[in-house]
């Protein structure tokens, strides 16, 4: 899985950070220390960590991920990463 999206709410830029969905690589989620949760009203699960996005980006860089793009969508910050 060479592409990865991470996100956080603007008012929560110190964490938590969403790092994956229910189909994400479990080994990568373990490396990040992510926990799976299902938010009330959602029909899907997501992985999150309590770390700030900067900490998550540093961890992913060690695995060879690079930021491809970053944007703000409403009150959400989103980073798209890719690994060769």
N, C-alpha and C positions, 0 to 999 in steps of 0.2 A: 504494500500500500504506500506508494510514493508521495501522495498528496495528503495534507492534513490541514484542517481548519481549527483554529482556537479562537475563543471570543471571551469578552467580559462586558459587563455593563459599565458605562462611563462613570457612574457614581461609585462603582466598586473596583476601580482600577488597581486597588491593592489586593484584590482577590475576592471571591473565588474566580477561577478561570475555567471555562468549559473547554475540554480538550478532546472530546470524541463523542461518537454516538454508539448505539448498541451494536454496531457492526465493526467497531474499531478493533485493532490488533490488541489482544489481551496482554501480550508481553510488553508492548509499548505502554499500555495503561499501567501495568505494574511498575515499570521503570519510572514513570512520572508520579507514582503514588496516588493514582486517580481512583475515585470511588464512583460506582454506578448509582444513579438515582432516577426516579420517575417523579417529575413535578406534577402536582395536582392539576388536573385538566389536560395534561398531555397524554397522547397515546403512544409515546416513545420514551426510551431511556436515554440518558446522556451521562458522560463521564465528566467529573470535575475534580479540581484540586484546590486547596485553600491558598496556594501560592499566587503571587502577583504574575501577570503575563510576562514581565521581564525575566523572572526566575524560570518560568516554563520555556521561554525562548532560549535561554542559556542552556538548559538541559537538552533541548532538541538539537541545538547546534552541535553538541558533543556527539550526537548520533548521525550527523551529516545533513540535517535539515537546514534549508535556507529559506528566508522569507521571500516569497514571490510578489506578494502585494499585501497592502493593508488598507482598510477603509473604515469609515464610520457609517453605520446604518441605523438611523434614528438615535437611540440611546445606547447602541451596542458598538463596540470596537471589534473588528474581525481581522485576523491575520491568516493568510494562505501560505503554507509552507510546502516545499517539495524536497525530496531526497532522491538523488541519482540511483 
